[in-house]
Amino acid sequence: MKFSKKSEYALRAVLILANSPPNKTLQIQELSEISGVSVKFLEQILLALKKGGILRSKRGVGGGYQLDRPARSITLGGIIKLLDGDLCNLSNATDAPGTPEYPGSAGLQTCFREIDEQVNEALQERTIEEVLSMDRPKDILAFEI
């Protein structure tokens, strides 16, 4: 799996937008300040996310970016795949043409395939909404007077 800075920054941007109030747009400058990503690099990332159907943009006064669909329908794997191509693919490392046979080579290949499946399945199932919910304290007591 190739997990680039581009994917990391895309995940940051999507999480920030998903955590914003509904129907609120954030300008690229705001996203840059909150995420710590340069405007120039963020422009490329947001364009890819827009083309991939994750974000939409609004022009003019009050314009900016917002999610194009609910956070519960956007997965980590979907974002990573959009920006980096493939997800986890460890089995390619030991299955390259010309790789010699050695004791345990078939077993190692099998292990890597299983790891690929587990990681990819987790990335494709984990949503932006779930990631945001992990930040929220679970044991909050509310007292009203």
Long-range contacts (C-beta under 8 A, 24 or more apart in sequence): 1-80, 1-84, 1-86, 1-87, 1-88, 1-89, 1-90, 1-119, 2-84, 2-85, 2-86, 3-80, 3-84, 4-83, 4-84, 6-41, 6-44, 6-45, 6-48, 6-83, 6-84, 7-79, 7-80, 7-83, 7-84, 9-35, 9-37, 9-41, 9-42, 9-45, 10-45, 10-48, 10-49, 10-79, 10-82, 10-83, 11-76, 11-79, 11-80, 12-36, 12-37, 13-37, 13-42, 13-45, 13-46, 13-49, 13-65, 14-49, 14-54, 14-55, 14-67, 14-71, 14-74, 14-79, 14-128, 15-128, 15-131, 15-132, 17-55, 17-65, 17-66, 17-67, 18-67, 18-71, 18-74, 18-128, 18-129, 18-132, 19-132, 20-66, 23-66, 24-66, 25-58, 25-62, 25-63, 25-64, 25-65, 25-66, 26-64, 26-65, 26-66, 27-63, 27-64, 27-65, 28-64, 28-65, 30-64, 31-65, 45-83, 48-82, 48-83, 49-79, 49-82, 52-78, 52-82, 54-78, 54-79, 54-82, 70-129, 71-127, 71-128, 71-129, 71-132, 72-127, 72-128, 72-129, 73-127, 74-127, 74-128, 74-129, 75-123, 75-124, 75-125, 75-126, 75-127, 75-128, 76-123, 76-126, 76-127, 76-128, 76-131, 77-120, 77-123, 77-124, 77-125, 77-126, 78-124, 80-123, 87-116, 87-119, 87-120, 87-123, 87-124, 88-115, 88-116, 88-119, 88-120, 88-123, 89-116, 90-115, 90-116, 91-116
